[in-house]
Amino acid sequence: MKVRVEVECTPQEARAFLGQPDVEALNAWIVEQMRGRFEQNLELLKPEELMKNWITFGGQAQEQFRRFLDAAAGGVQPPK
């Protein structure tokens, strides 16, 4: 035996019928917050900003990276 039921309704009507909450306002707010954060972070990816950050940390970043590698190697010195 086969039974086929077709229901024609909108997503909002289906959620209301199944007792699920209406989260459209919350979803719109979350999307807007994410869009704002994306736009803010997009500014940091401009070539001028990247170069400014890299130049600022130039020698200092290299020294920290070297110390990090030394610590990861357990203080082992490379052969001379």
mmCIF file of the N, C-alpha and C atoms, coordinates in Angstrom:
data_MODEL
# 
_entry.id   MODEL 
# 
loop_
_atom_site.group_PDB 
_atom_site.id 
_atom_site.type_symbol 
_atom_site.label_atom_id 
_atom_site.label_alt_id 
_atom_site.label_comp_id 
_atom_site.label_asym_id 
_atom_site.label_entity_id 
_atom_site.label_seq_id 
_atom_site.pdbx_PDB_ins_code 
_atom_site.Cartn_x 
_atom_site.Cartn_y 
_atom_site.Cartn_z 
_atom_site.occupancy 
_atom_site.B_iso_or_equiv 
_atom_site.pdbx_formal_charge 
_atom_site.auth_seq_id 
_atom_site.auth_comp_id 
_atom_site.auth_asym_id 
_atom_site.auth_atom_id 
_atom_site.pdbx_PDB_model_num 
ATOM 1   N N  . MET A 1 1  ? 0.843  -1.167 0.000  1.00 0.00 ? 1  MET A N  1 
ATOM 2   C CA . MET A 1 1  ? 0.000  0.000  0.000  1.00 0.00 ? 1  MET A CA 1 
ATOM 3   C C  . MET A 1 1  ? 0.891  1.234  0.000  1.00 0.00 ? 1  MET A C  1 
ATOM 4   N N  . LYS A 1 2  ? 0.562  2.163  -0.848 1.00 0.00 ? 2  LYS A N  1 
ATOM 5   C CA . LYS A 1 2  ? 1.289  3.425  -0.893 1.00 0.00 ? 2  LYS A CA 1 
ATOM 6   C C  . LYS A 1 2  ? 0.315  4.547  -0.573 1.00 0.00 ? 2  LYS A C  1 
ATOM 7   N N  . VAL A 1 3  ? 0.819  5.474  0.220  1.00 0.00 ? 3  VAL A N  1 
ATOM 8   C CA . VAL A 1 3  ? 0.030  6.659  0.541  1.00 0.00 ? 3  VAL A CA 1 
ATOM 9   C C  . VAL A 1 3  ? 0.884  7.862  0.192  1.00 0.00 ? 3  VAL A C  1 
ATOM 10  N N  . ARG A 1 4  ? 0.313  8.756  -0.512 1.00 0.00 ? 4  ARG A N  1 
ATOM 11  C CA . ARG A 1 4  ? 1.044  9.959  -0.896 1.00 0.00 ? 4  ARG A CA 1 
ATOM 12  C C  . ARG A 1 4  ? 0.238  11.170 -0.438 1.00 0.00 ? 4  ARG A C  1 
ATOM 13  N N  . VAL A 1 5  ? 0.922  12.024 0.325  1.00 0.00 ? 5  VAL A N  1 
ATOM 14  C CA . VAL A 1 5  ? 0.270  13.231 0.836  1.00 0.00 ? 5  VAL A CA 1 
ATOM 15  C C  . VAL A 1 5  ? 1.051  14.425 0.328  1.00 0.00 ? 5  VAL A C  1 
ATOM 16  N N  . GLU A 1 6  ? 0.393  15.343 -0.287 1.00 0.00 ? 6  GLU A N  1 
ATOM 17  C CA . GLU A 1 6  ? 1.024  16.578 -0.748 1.00 0.00 ? 6  GLU A CA 1 
ATOM 18  C C  . GLU A 1 6  ? 0.437  17.742 0.041  1.00 0.00 ? 6  GLU A C  1 
ATOM 19  N N  . VAL A 1 7  ? 1.328  18.535 0.577  1.00 0.00 ? 7  VAL A N  1 
ATOM 20  C CA . VAL A 1 7  ? 0.907  19.704 1.345  1.00 0.00 ? 7  VAL A CA 1 
ATOM 21  C C  . VAL A 1 7  ? 1.487  20.922 0.663  1.00 0.00 ? 7  VAL A C  1 
ATOM 22  N N  . GLU A 1 8  ? 0.656  21.870 0.395  1.00 0.00 ? 8  GLU A N  1 
ATOM 23  C CA . GLU A 1 8  ? 1.108  23.099 -0.236 1.00 0.00 ? 8  GLU A CA 1 
ATOM 24  C C  . GLU A 1 8  ? 0.995  24.228 0.778  1.00 0.00 ? 8  GLU A C  1 
ATOM 25  N N  . CYS A 1 9  ? 2.162  24.697 1.231  1.00 0.00 ? 9  CYS A N  1 
ATOM 26  C CA . CYS A 1 9  ? 2.176  25.798 2.187  1.00 0.00 ? 9  CYS A CA 1 
ATOM 27  C C  . CYS A 1 9  ? 3.519  26.504 2.103  1.00 0.00 ? 9  CYS A C  1 
ATOM 28  N N  . THR A 1 10 ? 3.562  27.664 2.673  1.00 0.00 ? 10 THR A N  1 
ATOM 29  C CA . THR A 1 10 ? 4.805  28.428 2.695  1.00 0.00 ? 10 THR A CA 1 
ATOM 30  C C  . THR A 1 10 ? 5.669  27.917 3.855  1.00 0.00 ? 10 THR A C  1 
ATOM 31  N N  . PRO A 1 11 ? 6.966  28.223 3.842  1.00 0.00 ? 11 PRO A N  1 
ATOM 32  C CA . PRO A 1 11 ? 7.812  27.815 4.969  1.00 0.00 ? 11 PRO A CA 1 
ATOM 33  C C  . PRO A 1 11 ? 7.319  28.382 6.306  1.00 0.00 ? 11 PRO A C  1 
ATOM 34  N N  . GLN A 1 12 ? 6.820  29.610 6.292  1.00 0.00 ? 12 GLN A N  1 
ATOM 35  C CA . GLN A 1 12 ? 6.301  30.205 7.526  1.00 0.00 ? 12 GLN A CA 1 
ATOM 36  C C  . GLN A 1 12 ? 5.091  29.413 8.040  1.00 0.00 ? 12 GLN A C  1 
ATOM 37  N N  . GLU A 1 13 ? 4.213  29.011 7.142  1.00 0.00 ? 13 GLU A N  1 
ATOM 38  C CA . GLU A 1 13 ? 3.035  28.230 7.545  1.00 0.00 ? 13 GLU A CA 1 
ATOM 39  C C  . GLU A 1 13 ? 3.449  26.861 8.074  1.00 0.00 ? 13 GLU A C  1 
ATOM 40  N N  . ALA A 1 14 ? 4.438  26.243 7.453  1.00 0.00 ? 14 ALA A N  1 
ATOM 41  C CA . ALA A 1 14 ? 4.906  24.937 7.908  1.00 0.00 ? 14 ALA A CA 1 
ATOM 42  C C  . ALA A 1 14 ? 5.519  25.034 9.304  1.00 0.00 ? 14 ALA A C  1 
ATOM 43  N N  . ARG A 1 15 ? 6.334  26.087 9.543  1.00 0.00 ? 15 ARG A N  1 
ATOM 44  C CA . ARG A 1 15 ? 6.919  26.266 10.878 1.00 0.00 ? 15 ARG A CA 1 
ATOM 45  C C  . ARG A 1 15 ? 5.834  26.484 11.926 1.00 0.00 ? 15 ARG A C  1 
ATOM 46  N N  . ALA A 1 16 ? 4.845  27.295 11.600 1.00 0.00 ? 16 ALA A N  1 
ATOM 47  C CA . ALA A 1 16 ? 3.761  27.552 12.554 1.00 0.00 ? 16 ALA A CA 1 
ATOM 48  C C  . ALA A 1 16 ? 2.979  26.264 12.826 1.00 0.00 ? 16 ALA A C  1 
ATOM 49  N N  . PHE A 1 17 ? 2.718  25.466 11.801 1.00 0.00 ? 17 PHE A N  1 
ATOM 50  C CA . PHE A 1 17 ? 1.979  24.216 11.960 1.00 0.00 ? 17 PHE A CA 1 
ATOM 51  C C  . PHE A 1 17 ? 2.743  23.230 12.832 1.00 0.00 ? 17 PHE A C  1 
ATOM 52  N N  . LEU A 1 18 ? 4.070  23.173 12.669 1.00 0.00 ? 18 LEU A N  1 
ATOM 53  C CA . LEU A 1 18 ? 4.895  22.250 13.449 1.00 0.00 ? 18 LEU A CA 1 
ATOM 54  C C  . LEU A 1 18 ? 5.280  22.805 14.819 1.00 0.00 ? 18 LEU A C  1 
ATOM 55  N N  . GLY A 1 19 ? 4.887  24.047 15.109 1.00 0.00 ? 19 GLY A N  1 
ATOM 56  C CA . GLY A 1 19 ? 5.147  24.632 16.418 1.00 0.00 ? 19 GLY A CA 1 
ATOM 57  C C  . GLY A 1 19 ? 6.547  25.179 16.587 1.00 0.00 ? 19 GLY A C  1 
ATOM 58  N N  . GLN A 1 20 ? 7.247  25.396 15.497 1.00 0.00 ? 20 GLN A N  1 
ATOM 59  C CA . GLN A 1 20 ? 8.588  25.948 15.593 1.00 0.00 ? 20 GLN A CA 1 
ATOM 60  C C  . GLN A 1 20 ? 8.517  27.469 15.703 1.00 0.00 ? 20 GLN A C  1 
ATOM 61  N N  . PRO A 1 21 ? 9.469  28.066 16.422 1.00 0.00 ? 21 PRO A N  1 
ATOM 62  C CA . PRO A 1 21 ? 9.432  29.525 16.607 1.00 0.00 ? 21 PRO A CA 1 
ATOM 63  C C  . PRO A 1 21 ? 9.795  30.272 15.323 1.00 0.00 ? 21 PRO A C  1 
ATOM 64  N N  . ASP A 1 22 ? 9.311  31.487 15.233 1.00 0.00 ? 22 ASP A N  1 
ATOM 65  C CA . ASP A 1 22 ? 9.638  32.353 14.098 1.00 0.00 ? 22 ASP A CA 1 
ATOM 66  C C  . ASP A 1 22 ? 10.955 33.056 14.427 1.00 0.00 ? 22 ASP A C  1 
ATOM 67  N N  . VAL A 1 23 ? 12.006 32.723 13.705 1.00 0.00 ? 23 VAL A N  1 
ATOM 68  C CA . VAL A 1 23 ? 13.332 33.265 13.980 1.00 0.00 ? 23 VAL A CA 1 
ATOM 69  C C  . VAL A 1 23 ? 13.815 34.186 12.865 1.00 0.00 ? 23 VAL A C  1 
ATOM 70  N N  . GLU A 1 24 ? 12.912 34.673 12.052 1.00 0.00 ? 24 GLU A N  1 
ATOM 71  C CA . GLU A 1 24 ? 13.313 35.536 10.936 1.00 0.00 ? 24 GLU A CA 1 
ATOM 72  C C  . GLU A 1 24 ? 14.011 36.797 11.412 1.00 0.00 ? 24 GLU A C  1 
ATOM 73  N N  . ALA A 1 25 ? 13.504 37.429 12.456 1.00 0.00 ? 25 ALA A N  1 
ATOM 74  C CA . ALA A 1 25 ? 14.125 38.660 12.964 1.00 0.00 ? 25 ALA A CA 1 
ATOM 75  C C  . ALA A 1 25 ? 15.525 38.371 13.511 1.00 0.00 ? 25 ALA A C  1 
ATOM 76  N N  . LEU A 1 26 ? 15.666 37.275 14.243 1.00 0.00 ? 26 LEU A N  1 
ATOM 77  C CA . LEU A 1 26 ? 16.970 36.895 14.783 1.00 0.00 ? 26 LEU A CA 1 
ATOM 78  C C  . LEU A 1 26 ? 17.940 36.579 13.648 1.00 0.00 ? 26 LEU A C  1 
ATOM 79  N N  . ASN A 1 27 ? 17.477 35.859 12.653 1.00 0.00 ? 27 ASN A N  1 
ATOM 80  C CA . ASN A 1 27 ? 18.328 35.519 11.510 1.00 0.00 ? 27 ASN A CA 1 
ATOM 81  C C  . ASN A 1 27 ? 18.773 36.787 10.773 1.00 0.00 ? 27 ASN A C  1 
ATOM 82  N N  . ALA A 1 28 ? 17.869 37.724 10.570 1.00 0.00 ? 28 ALA A N  1 
ATOM 83  C CA . ALA A 1 28 ? 18.229 38.975 9.891  1.00 0.00 ? 28 ALA A CA 1 
ATOM 84  C C  . ALA A 1 28 ? 19.279 39.736 10.696 1.00 0.00 ? 28 ALA A C  1 
ATOM 85  N N  . TRP A 1 29 ? 19.142 39.752 12.020 1.00 0.00 ? 29 TRP A N  1 
ATOM 86  C CA . TRP A 1 29 ? 20.103 40.451 12.883 1.00 0.00 ? 29 TRP A CA 1 
ATOM 87  C C  . TRP A 1 29 ? 21.474 39.787 12.795 1.00 0.00 ? 29 TRP A C  1 
ATOM 88  N N  . ILE A 1 30 ? 21.513 38.454 12.848 1.00 0.00 ? 30 ILE A N  1 
ATOM 89  C CA . ILE A 1 30 ? 22.784 37.729 12.783 1.00 0.00 ? 30 ILE A CA 1 
ATOM 90  C C  . ILE A 1 30 ? 23.471 37.980 11.446 1.00 0.00 ? 30 ILE A C  1 
ATOM 91  N N  . VAL A 1 31 ? 22.708 37.935 10.365 1.00 0.00 ? 31 VAL A N  1 
ATOM 92  C CA . VAL A 1 31 ? 23.285 38.177 9.040  1.00 0.00 ? 31 VAL A CA 1 
ATOM 93  C C  . VAL A 1 31 ? 23.849 39.590 8.956  1.00 0.00 ? 31 VAL A C  1 
ATOM 94  N N  . GLU A 1 32 ? 23.151 40.556 9.517  1.00 0.00 ? 32 GLU A N  1 
ATOM 95  C CA . GLU A 1 32 ? 23.628 41.943 9.496  1.00 0.00 ? 32 GLU A CA 1 
ATOM 96  C C  . GLU A 1 32 ? 24.909 42.096 10.308 1.00 0.00 ? 32 GLU A C  1 
ATOM 97  N N  . GLN A 1 33 ? 24.978 41.432 11.465 1.00 0.00 ? 33 GLN A N  1 
ATOM 98  C CA . GLN A 1 33 ? 26.189 41.477 12.288 1.00 0.00 ? 33 GLN A CA 1 
ATOM 99  C C  . GLN A 1 33 ? 27.369 40.852 11.543 1.00 0.00 ? 33 GLN A C  1 
ATOM 100 N N  . MET A 1 34 ? 27.135 39.731 10.904 1.00 0.00 ? 34 MET A N  1 
ATOM 101 C CA . MET A 1 34 ? 28.207 39.065 10.152 1.00 0.00 ? 34 MET A CA 1 
ATOM 102 C C  . MET A 1 34 ? 28.663 39.925 8.979  1.00 0.00 ? 34 MET A C  1 
ATOM 103 N N  . ARG A 1 35 ? 27.729 40.572 8.318  1.00 0.00 ? 35 ARG A N  1 
ATOM 104 C CA . ARG A 1 35 ? 28.073 41.445 7.192  1.00 0.00 ? 35 ARG A CA 1 
ATOM 105 C C  . ARG A 1 35 ? 28.948 42.606 7.682  1.00 0.00 ? 35 ARG A C  1 
ATOM 106 N N  . GLY A 1 36 ? 28.584 43.196 8.811  1.00 0.00 ? 36 GLY A N  1 
ATOM 107 C CA . GLY A 1 36 ? 29.366 44.300 9.367  1.00 0.00 ? 36 GLY A CA 1 
ATOM 108 C C  . GLY A 1 36 ? 30.773 43.873 9.734  1.00 0.00 ? 36 GLY A C  1 
ATOM 109 N N  . ARG A 1 37 ? 30.905 42.709 10.368 1.00 0.00 ? 37 ARG A N  1 
ATOM 110 C CA . ARG A 1 37 ? 32.238 42.218 10.741 1.00 0.00 ? 37 ARG A CA 1 
ATOM 111 C C  . ARG A 1 37 ? 33.061 41.887 9.506  1.00 0.00 ? 37 ARG A C  1 
ATOM 112 N N  . PHE A 1 38 ? 32.422 41.323 8.494  1.00 0.00 ? 38 PHE A N  1 
ATOM 113 C CA . PHE A 1 38 ? 33.129 41.011 7.257  1.00 0.00 ? 38 PHE A CA 1 
ATOM 114 C C  . PHE A 1 38 ? 33.664 42.278 6.615  1.00 0.00 ? 38 PHE A C  1 
ATOM 115 N N  . GLU A 1 39 ? 32.834 43.324 6.568  1.00 0.00 ? 39 GLU A N  1 
ATOM 116 C CA . GLU A 1 39 ? 33.268 44.578 5.957  1.00 0.00 ? 39 GLU A CA 1 
ATOM 117 C C  . GLU A 1 39 ? 34.407 45.205 6.747  1.00 0.00 ? 39 GLU A C  1 
ATOM 118 N N  . GLN A 1 40 ? 34.374 45.112 8.075  1.00 0.00 ? 40 GLN A N  1 
ATOM 119 C CA . GLN A 1 40 ? 35.457 45.647 8.890  1.00 0.00 ? 40 GLN A CA 1 
ATOM 120 C C  . GLN A 1 40 ? 36.755 44.892 8.626  1.00 0.00 ? 40 GLN A C  1 
ATOM 121 N N  . ASN A 1 41 ? 36.671 43.582 8.564  1.00 0.00 ? 41 ASN A N  1 
ATOM 122 C CA . ASN A 1 41 ? 37.871 42.777 8.346  1.00 0.00 ? 41 ASN A CA 1 
ATOM 123 C C  . ASN A 1 41 ? 38.368 42.874 6.913  1.00 0.00 ? 41 ASN A C  1 
ATOM 124 N N  . LEU A 1 42 ? 37.490 43.202 5.997  1.00 0.00 ? 42 LEU A N  1 
ATOM 125 C CA . LEU A 1 42 ? 37.891 43.357 4.609  1.00 0.00 ? 42 LEU A CA 1 
ATOM 126 C C  . LEU A 1 42 ? 38.875 44.514 4.471  1.00 0.00 ? 42 LEU A C  1 
ATOM 127 N N  . GLU A 1 43 ? 38.712 45.530 5.294  1.00 0.00 ? 43 GLU A N  1 
ATOM 128 C CA . GLU A 1 43 ? 39.634 46.667 5.272  1.00 0.00 ? 43 GLU A CA 1 
ATOM 129 C C  . GLU A 1 43 ? 41.054 46.221 5.617  1.00 0.00 ? 43 GLU A C  1 
ATOM 130 N N  . LEU A 1 44 ? 41.187 45.225 6.504  1.00 0.00 ? 44 LEU A N  1 
ATOM 131 C CA . LEU A 1 44 ? 42.509 44.759 6.919  1.00 0.00 ? 44 LEU A CA 1 
ATOM 132 C C  . LEU A 1 44 ? 43.219 43.978 5.826  1.00 0.00 ? 44 LEU A C  1 
ATOM 133 N N  . LEU A 1 45 ? 42.489 43.530 4.813  1.00 0.00 ? 45 LEU A N  1 
ATOM 134 C CA . LEU A 1 45 ? 43.090 42.737 3.747  1.00 0.00 ? 45 LEU A CA 1 
ATOM 135 C C  . LEU A 1 45 ? 43.558 43.575 2.561  1.00 0.00 ? 45 LEU A C  1 
ATOM 136 N N  . LYS A 1 46 ? 43.381 44.870 2.660  1.00 0.00 ? 46 LYS A N  1 
ATOM 137 C CA . LYS A 1 46 ? 43.882 45.735 1.588  1.00 0.00 ? 46 LYS A CA 1 
ATOM 138 C C  . LYS A 1 46 ? 45.408 45.672 1.588  1.00 0.00 ? 46 LYS A C  1 
ATOM 139 N N  . PRO A 1 47 ? 46.020 45.717 0.414  1.00 0.00 ? 47 PRO A N  1 
ATOM 140 C CA . PRO A 1 47 ? 47.488 45.613 0.351  1.00 0.00 ? 47 PRO A CA 1 
ATOM 141 C C  . PRO A 1 47 ? 48.215 46.635 1.220  1.00 0.00 ? 47 PRO A C  1 
ATOM 142 N N  . GLU A 1 48 ? 47.690 47.858 1.295  1.00 0.00 ? 48 GLU A N  1 
ATOM 143 C CA . GLU A 1 48 ? 48.359 48.884 2.106  1.00 0.00 ? 48 GLU A CA 1 
ATOM 144 C C  . GLU A 1 48 ? 48.372 48.491 3.583  1.00 0.00 ? 48 GLU A C  1 
ATOM 145 N N  . GLU A 1 49 ? 47.232 47.954 4.063  1.00 0.00 ? 49 GLU A N  1 
ATOM 146 C CA . GLU A 1 49 ? 47.145 47.549 5.465  1.00 0.00 ? 49 GLU A CA 1 
ATOM 147 C C  . GLU A 1 49 ? 48.050 46.352 5.739  1.00 0.00 ? 49 GLU A C  1 
ATOM 148 N N  . LEU A 1 50 ? 48.080 45.402 4.822  1.00 0.00 ? 50 LEU A N  1 
ATOM 149 C CA . LEU A 1 50 ? 48.946 44.240 5.009  1.00 0.00 ? 50 LEU A CA 1 
ATOM 150 C C  . LEU A 1 50 ? 50.412 44.649 5.097  1.00 0.00 ? 50 LEU A C  1 
ATOM 151 N N  . MET A 1 51 ? 50.833 45.503 4.185  1.00 0.00 ? 51 MET A N  1 
ATOM 152 C CA . MET A 1 51 ? 52.227 45.940 4.188  1.00 0.00 ? 51 MET A CA 1 
ATOM 153 C C  . MET A 1 51 ? 52.563 46.711 5.459  1.00 0.00 ? 51 MET A C  1 
ATOM 154 N N  . LYS A 1 52 ? 51.618 47.561 5.904  1.00 0.00 ? 52 LYS A N  1 
ATOM 155 C CA . LYS A 1 52 ? 51.852 48.329 7.128  1.00 0.00 ? 52 LYS A CA 1 
ATOM 156 C C  . LYS A 1 52 ? 52.044 47.381 8.319  1.00 0.00 ? 52 LYS A C  1 
ATOM 157 N N  . ASN A 1 53 ? 51.200 46.348 8.412  1.00 0.00 ? 53 ASN A N  1 
ATOM 158 C CA . ASN A 1 53 ? 51.327 45.383 9.509  1.00 0.00 ? 53 ASN A CA 1 
ATOM 159 C C  . ASN A 1 53 ? 52.612 44.585 9.406  1.00 0.00 ? 53 ASN A C  1 
ATOM 160 N N  . TRP A 1 54 ? 52.976 44.158 8.214  1.00 0.00 ? 54 TRP A N  1 
ATOM 161 C CA . TRP A 1 54 ? 54.185 43.362 8.046  1.00 0.00 ? 54 TRP A CA 1 
ATOM 162 C C  . TRP A 1 54 ? 55.437 44.180 8.351  1.00 0.00 ? 54 TRP A C  1 
ATOM 163 N N  . ILE A 1 55 ? 55.454 45.422 7.911  1.00 0.00 ? 55 ILE A N  1 
ATOM 164 C CA . ILE A 1 55 ? 56.627 46.270 8.153  1.00 0.00 ? 55 ILE A CA 1 
ATOM 165 C C  . ILE A 1 55 ? 56.757 46.585 9.634  1.00 0.00 ? 55 ILE A C  1 
ATOM 166 N N  . THR A 1 56 ? 55.616 46.830 10.297 1.00 0.00 ? 56 THR A N  1 
ATOM 167 C CA . THR A 1 56 ? 55.631 47.143 11.718 1.00 0.00 ? 56 THR A CA 1 
ATOM 168 C C  . THR A 1 56 ? 56.250 46.015 12.519 1.00 0.00 ? 56 THR A C  1 
ATOM 169 N N  . PHE A 1 57 ? 55.937 44.770 12.145 1.00 0.00 ? 57 PHE A N  1 
ATOM 170 C CA . PHE A 1 57 ? 56.429 43.626 12.902 1.00 0.00 ? 57 PHE A CA 1 
ATOM 171 C C  . PHE A 1 57 ? 57.677 43.002 12.288 1.00 0.00 ? 57 PHE A C  1 
ATOM 172 N N  . GLY A 1 58 ? 58.279 43.649 11.309 1.00 0.00 ? 58 GLY A N  1 
ATOM 173 C CA . GLY A 1 58 ? 59.419 43.112 10.570 1.00 0.00 ? 58 GLY A CA 1 
ATOM 174 C C  . GLY A 1 58 ? 60.421 42.337 11.376 1.00 0.00 ? 58 GLY A C  1 
ATOM 175 N N  . GLY A 1 59 ? 61.390 42.996 11.979 1.00 0.00 ? 59 GLY A N  1 
ATOM 176 C CA . GLY A 1 59 ? 62.453 42.320 12.721 1.00 0.00 ? 59 GLY A CA 1 
ATOM 177 C C  . GLY A 1 59 ? 61.944 41.637 13.966 1.00 0.00 ? 59 GLY A C  1 
ATOM 178 N N  . GLN A 1 60 ? 61.006 42.248 14.633 1.00 0.00 ? 60 GLN A N  1 
ATOM 179 C CA . GLN A 1 60 ? 60.456 41.686 15.855 1.00 0.00 ? 60 GLN A CA 1 
ATOM 180 C C  . GLN A 1 60 ? 59.765 40.356 15.567 1.00 0.00 ? 60 GLN A C  1 
ATOM 181 N N  . ALA A 1 61 ? 58.997 40.290 14.497 1.00 0.00 ? 61 ALA A N  1 
ATOM 182 C CA . ALA A 1 61 ? 58.285 39.056 14.150 1.00 0.00 ? 61 ALA A CA 1 
ATOM 183 C C  . ALA A 1 61 ? 59.273 37.953 13.786 1.00 0.00 ? 61 ALA A C  1 
ATOM 184 N N  . GLN A 1 62 ? 60.336 38.302 13.078 1.00 0.00 ? 62 GLN A N  1 
ATOM 185 C CA . GLN A 1 62 ? 61.326 37.293 12.712 1.00 0.00 ? 62 GLN A CA 1 
ATOM 186 C C  . GLN A 1 62 ? 61.997 36.720 13.955 1.00 0.00 ? 62 GLN A C  1 
ATOM 187 N N  . GLU A 1 63 ? 62.322 37.576 14.904 1.00 0.00 ? 63 GLU A N  1 
ATOM 188 C CA . GLU A 1 63 ? 62.964 37.122 16.133 1.00 0.00 ? 63 GLU A CA 1 
ATOM 189 C C  . GLU A 1 63 ? 62.028 36.230 16.942 1.00 0.00 ? 63 GLU A C  1 
ATOM 190 N N  . GLN A 1 64 ? 60.761 36.594 17.032 1.00 0.00 ? 64 GLN A N  1 
ATOM 191 C CA . GLN A 1 64 ? 59.786 35.774 17.749 1.00 0.00 ? 64 GLN A CA 1 
ATOM 192 C C  . GLN A 1 64 ? 59.598 34.431 17.054 1.00 0.00 ? 64 GLN A C  1 
ATOM 193 N N  . PHE A 1 65 ? 59.571 34.423 15.739 1.00 0.00 ? 65 PHE A N  1 
ATOM 194 C CA . PHE A 1 65 ? 59.418 33.184 14.993 1.00 0.00 ? 65 PHE A CA 1 
ATOM 195 C C  . PHE A 1 65 ? 60.629 32.279 15.221 1.00 0.00 ? 65 PHE A C  1 
ATOM 196 N N  . ARG A 1 66 ? 61.835 32.855 15.236 1.00 0.00 ? 66 ARG A N  1 
ATOM 197 C CA . ARG A 1 66 ? 63.034 32.076 15.493 1.00 0.00 ? 66 ARG A CA 1 
ATOM 198 C C  . ARG A 1 66 ? 62.974 31.459 16.885 1.00 0.00 ? 66 ARG A C  1 
ATOM 199 N N  . ARG A 1 67 ? 62.556 32.254 17.887 1.00 0.00 ? 67 ARG A N  1 
ATOM 200 C CA . ARG A 1 67 ? 62.427 31.739 19.255 1.00 0.00 ? 67 ARG A CA 1 
ATOM 201 C C  . ARG A 1 67 ? 61.400 30.619 19.324 1.00 0.00 ? 67 ARG A C  1 
ATOM 202 N N  . PHE A 1 68 ? 60.309 30.780 18.573 1.00 0.00 ? 68 PHE A N  1 
ATOM 203 C CA . PHE A 1 68 ? 59.270 29.757 18.525 1.00 0.00 ? 68 PHE A CA 1 
ATOM 204 C C  . PHE A 1 68 ? 59.846 28.447 17.967 1.00 0.00 ? 68 PHE A C  1 
ATOM 205 N N  . LEU A 1 69 ? 60.610 28.545 16.887 1.00 0.00 ? 69 LEU A N  1 
ATOM 206 C CA . LEU A 1 69 ? 61.210 27.347 16.297 1.00 0.00 ? 69 LEU A CA 1 
ATOM 207 C C  . LEU A 1 69 ? 62.226 26.719 17.237 1.00 0.00 ? 69 LEU A C  1 
ATOM 208 N N  . ASP A 1 70 ? 62.997 27.557 17.923 1.00 0.00 ? 70 ASP A N  1 
ATOM 209 C CA . ASP A 1 70 ? 63.968 27.035 18.894 1.00 0.00 ? 70 ASP A CA 1 
ATOM 210 C C  . ASP A 1 70 ? 63.248 26.272 20.009 1.00 0.00 ? 70 ASP A C  1 
ATOM 211 N N  . ALA A 1 71 ? 62.171 26.851 20.498 1.00 0.00 ? 71 ALA A N  1 
ATOM 212 C CA . ALA A 1 71 ? 61.412 26.199 21.573 1.00 0.00 ? 71 ALA A CA 1 
ATOM 213 C C  . ALA A 1 71 ? 60.777 24.901 21.076 1.00 0.00 ? 71 ALA A C  1 
ATOM 214 N N  . ALA A 1 72 ? 60.281 24.911 19.840 1.00 0.00 ? 72 ALA A N  1 
ATOM 215 C CA . ALA A 1 72 ? 59.667 23.702 19.276 1.00 0.00 ? 72 ALA A CA 1 
ATOM 216 C C  . ALA A 1 72 ? 60.691 22.607 19.084 1.00 0.00 ? 72 ALA A C  1 
ATOM 217 N N  . ALA A 1 73 ? 61.930 22.988 18.770 1.00 0.00 ? 73 ALA A N  1 
ATOM 218 C CA . ALA A 1 73 ? 62.993 21.995 18.570 1.00 0.00 ? 73 ALA A CA 1 
ATOM 219 C C  . ALA A 1 73 ? 63.593 21.566 19.892 1.00 0.00 ? 73 ALA A C  1 
ATOM 220 N N  . GLY A 1 74 ? 63.126 22.090 20.974 1.00 0.00 ? 74 GLY A N  1 
ATOM 221 C CA . GLY A 1 74 ? 63.645 21.718 22.288 1.00 0.00 ? 74 GLY A CA 1 
ATOM 222 C C  . GLY A 1 74 ? 65.001 22.289 22.577 1.00 0.00 ? 74 GLY A C  1 
ATOM 223 N N  . GLY A 1 75 ? 65.315 23.425 21.952 1.00 0.00 ? 75 GLY A N  1 
ATOM 224 C CA . GLY A 1 75 ? 66.594 24.073 22.195 1.00 0.00 ? 75 GLY A CA 1 
ATOM 225 C C  . GLY A 1 75 ? 67.740 23.416 21.464 1.00 0.00 ? 75 GLY A C  1 
ATOM 226 N N  . VAL A 1 76 ? 67.422 22.516 20.535 1.00 0.00 ? 76 VAL A N  1 
ATOM 227 C CA . VAL A 1 76 ? 68.469 21.846 19.778 1.00 0.00 ? 76 VAL A CA 1 
ATOM 228 C C  . VAL A 1 76 ? 69.082 22.835 18.798 1.00 0.00 ? 76 VAL A C  1 
ATOM 229 N N  . GLN A 1 77 ? 70.397 22.922 18.820 1.00 0.00 ? 77 GLN A N  1 
ATOM 230 C CA . GLN A 1 77 ? 71.104 23.813 17.926 1.00 0.00 ? 77 GLN A CA 1 
ATOM 231 C C  . GLN A 1 77 ? 71.430 23.083 16.628 1.00 0.00 ? 77 GLN A C  1 
ATOM 232 N N  . PRO A 1 78 ? 71.298 23.756 15.474 1.00 0.00 ? 78 PRO A N  1 
ATOM 233 C CA . PRO A 1 78 ? 71.642 23.100 14.216 1.00 0.00 ? 78 PRO A CA 1 
ATOM 234 C C  . PRO A 1 78 ? 73.132 22.799 14.161 1.00 0.00 ? 78 PRO A C  1 
ATOM 235 N N  . PRO A 1 79 ? 73.518 21.752 13.423 1.00 0.00 ? 79 PRO A N  1 
ATOM 236 C CA . PRO A 1 79 ? 74.954 21.426 13.317 1.00 0.00 ? 79 PRO A CA 1 
ATOM 237 C C  . PRO A 1 79 ? 75.707 22.508 12.581 1.00 0.00 ? 79 PRO A C  1 
ATOM 238 N N  . LYS A 1 80 ? 76.958 22.721 12.982 1.00 0.00 ? 80 LYS A N  1 
ATOM 239 C CA . LYS A 1 80 ? 77.772 23.770 12.348 1.00 0.00 ? 80 LYS A CA 1 
ATOM 240 C C  . LYS A 1 80 ? 78.696 23.173 11.330 1.00 0.00 ? 80 LYS A C  1 
# 
